[in-house]
Amino acid sequence: MTVQATFVGALLAYVIGLFIAILKMSKIAFVRMVTYWTTEFIRRTPLLVQLYFLFYVLPDVGIFLSPFFAGVVGLGLHFSTYTSEVFRAGIENVPKGQWDAAKALNYSPVQTWKDVILPQAIPPMIPPLANYLIVMFKETPLLAAITVVELFNAANIYSNSHYKYLEPMTLVGLFFLLVSVPSAIAAIRLERRFSTRRT
């Protein structure tokens, strides 16, 4: 459940983040302003509060979400505000001449993004996006607050049932270390590889 929540939440964060980045670069000032303040509101409020809102407050207006779905939506929305900055920086890093070349070739906007801009912008984004994936993995214990039985909540239920806390919580900490440390090392290697390619 921990791994599922991490990857589904990351997928949402990447997709929504790219959409937000494109809106932030819109030529329409109103769209840029609304997108900016919406993302700032999400980014400046705690993830735990957002999870509570999705799972406990929305039912008051007739919207009922399962614990897992509310959890991954919360993770995806919250971290999309961070990944959007990664996407925006990567897109703005593409030379202006590439846009002009696509226009000269009479590419449609979809073709320009799909065939010209994103293939050049995405590779340098991979290391920071991988880092956010690790951060999301470490934030999954917050889903226990909305009754998602992920790793931490499962250990907590076991501890409360058997009055043993040292072993389950130690194992949880070790599991997170065993996953996050190698992942962090892999992200560092990715960053070095892409920085070497750019030079």
Residue pairs with C-beta under 8 A, 6 or more apart in sequence:
1 68
1 148
1 149
1 150
1 151
1 154
2 137
2 140
2 150
2 151
2 152
4 68
5 68
5 71
5 72
5 75
5 140
5 143
5 148
5 150
6 75
6 133
6 136
6 137
6 140
8 72
8 76
9 71
9 72
9 74
9 75
9 76
9 79
9 136
10 75
10 76
10 79
10 132
10 133
10 136
11 76
12 72
12 73
12 75
12 76
12 77
12 80
13 75
13 76
13 77
13 78
13 79
13 80
13 82
13 83
13 132
13 136
14 80
14 83
14 129
15 80
16 76
16 77
16 80
16 83
16 84
17 79
17 80
17 81
17 82
17 83
17 84
17 86
17 87
18 83
18 84
18 87
20 35
20 39
20 80
20 81
20 84
20 87
21 84
21 85
21 87
21 88
21 91
22 91
23 31
23 32
23 35
24 32
24 35
24 36
24 39
24 84
24 88
25 32
25 88
25 91
25 92
26 32
26 35
39 80
39 81
39 84
40 81
42 50
42 77
42 78
42 80
42 81
43 78
43 81
43 82
47 74
47 75
47 78
47 139
47 142
48 142
48 145
50 74
50 77
50 78
51 70
51 71
51 74
51 142
51 143
51 145
51 146
52 145
52 146
54 65
54 70
54 73
54 74
54 146
55 65
55 67
55 70
55 71
55 146
55 147
56 146
58 64
58 65
58 70
65 73
67 143
67 146
67 147
67 148
68 148
70 146
71 140
71 143
71 146
71 148
75 136
75 139
75 140
75 143
79 132
79 135
79 136
82 132
83 129
83 132
86 125
86 128
86 129
86 132
87 121
87 125
89 125
90 121
90 122
90 124
90 125
91 117
91 118
91 121
93 121
93 124
94 117
94 120
94 121
98 116
98 117
98 120
99 112
99 116
99 117
101 116
102 111
102 112
102 115
102 116
102 117
103 112
107 115
107 116
123 194
123 197
124 194
124 198
126 190
126 194
127 187
127 188
127 190
127 191
127 194
128 191
130 183
130 186
130 187
130 190
131 184
131 187
133 183
134 180
134 183
134 184
134 187
137 176
137 179
137 180
137 183
138 176
138 180
140 150
140 151
140 152
141 150
141 151
141 152
141 153
143 150
143 153
144 150
144 152
144 153
144 156
147 153
149 157
151 172
151 175
151 176
152 172
155 168
155 169
155 171
155 172
156 168
158 164
158 168
159 165
159 168
159 169
